[in-house]
Amino acid sequence: MVPSSHPDFTKRVRELERIYRHKHGLTGRNADKPLPPAVIELHMAQAVGEILIRDWRNVEQQDGTPIPFEHDLATTLLRDIFEFRADILDLVSADGEQSAEEQETLQGNS
């Protein structure tokens, strides 16, 4: 879904998982219990907002007013607005796939 090859992204998702498990008593004998998919998606969205998104263009309020980029705002929007989260995660995923294709092309040409 989201490229997991970025070490800071992976580290942040694992950190959020540890925090969640500790907060909800999913440690010790419960440590192997899988997290709900919705929780995993929110952790990924938060990590995308904190780690992977560096800027944006054409993000606007309903009245067309541009929304300036801020990491905290990106994280909040990703966490709270499902449609925004789905669109961004699709873009990030597509970008990762495109990068892999570009890398294969470059390797084939060397």
C-alpha positions in Angstrom: 0.0 0.0 0.0 2.6 2.6 1.1 6.3 2.1 0.3 7.8 0.5 3.4 11.4 0.9 2.1 11.8 4.4 3.8 13.5 3.6 7.1 12.1 6.6 9.0 8.6 5.7 7.8 8.9 2.1 8.9 10.5 3.2 12.2 7.6 5.6 12.9 4.9 3.0 12.1 6.5 0.5 14.5 6.8 3.2 17.2 3.1 4.1 16.8 2.2 0.3 17.0 4.3 0.0 20.3 2.5 3.0 21.8 -0.9 1.6 20.8 -0.1 -1.8 22.2 1.1 -0.4 25.5 -1.9 1.9 25.8 -4.4 -0.9 25.1 -2.7 -3.6 27.1 -1.6 -5.6 24.1 1.7 -6.7 25.6 3.0 -9.8 27.2 0.7 -12.7 26.3 -1.4 -10.4 24.1 1.7 -9.1 22.2 1.0 -11.3 19.2 -2.7 -10.2 18.8 -3.1 -8.4 15.5 -4.0 -4.8 15.5 -7.4 -3.8 13.9 -6.9 -2.8 10.2 -8.4 0.6 10.9 -5.7 1.2 13.5 -2.9 0.1 11.1 -4.3 2.4 8.5 -4.3 5.4 10.9 -0.7 4.6 11.9 0.3 4.5 8.3 -1.5 7.8 7.6 0.1 9.5 10.5 3.6 8.3 9.4 2.9 9.5 5.9 2.0 12.9 7.2 5.0 13.1 9.5 7.7 11.5 7.3 6.8 11.2 3.6 4.8 14.4 2.7 7.1 17.4 2.4 4.9 19.8 0.6 1.7 19.9 -1.5 0.0 21.9 -4.2 -3.7 22.3 -5.1 -5.0 21.3 -1.7 -7.8 23.7 -1.1 -10.7 24.4 1.2 -14.2 24.0 -0.2 -14.3 27.6 -1.3 -11.1 27.2 -3.3 -8.8 28.9 -0.8 -5.4 27.2 -0.9 -4.4 25.4 2.3 -0.7 26.0 3.1 1.4 22.9 3.9 2.2 22.2 7.5 3.2 18.7 8.8 0.7 18.9 11.7 -2.1 19.8 9.4 -1.2 17.1 6.9 -1.2 14.5 9.7 -4.5 15.8 11.1 -6.2 15.7 7.6 -4.8 12.2 6.9 -6.1 11.0 10.3 -9.5 12.6 10.3 -10.7 12.7 6.6 -11.0 9.3 5.1 -11.3 10.5 1.5 -8.2 12.7 1.9 -6.3 9.7 3.4 -7.4 7.4 0.7 -6.3 9.8 -2.1 -2.9 10.5 -0.5 -2.2 6.8 0.3 -3.1 6.0 -3.4 -0.7 8.8 -4.6 2.1 7.6 -2.3 1.6 4.0 -3.4 1.5 5.0 -7.1 4.7 7.1 -6.6 6.5 4.2 -5.0 5.5 1.9 -7.9 6.5 4.5 -10.5 9.9 4.8 -8.8 10.4 1.1 -8.9 9.6 1.1 -12.6 11.9 4.0 -13.2 14.7 2.1 -11.3 14.1 -1.0 -13.5 14.3 1.1 -16.6 17.5 2.8 -15.4 19.1 -0.6 -14.5 18.1 -2.0 -17.9 19.8 0.9 -19.6 23.1 0.7 -17.7 
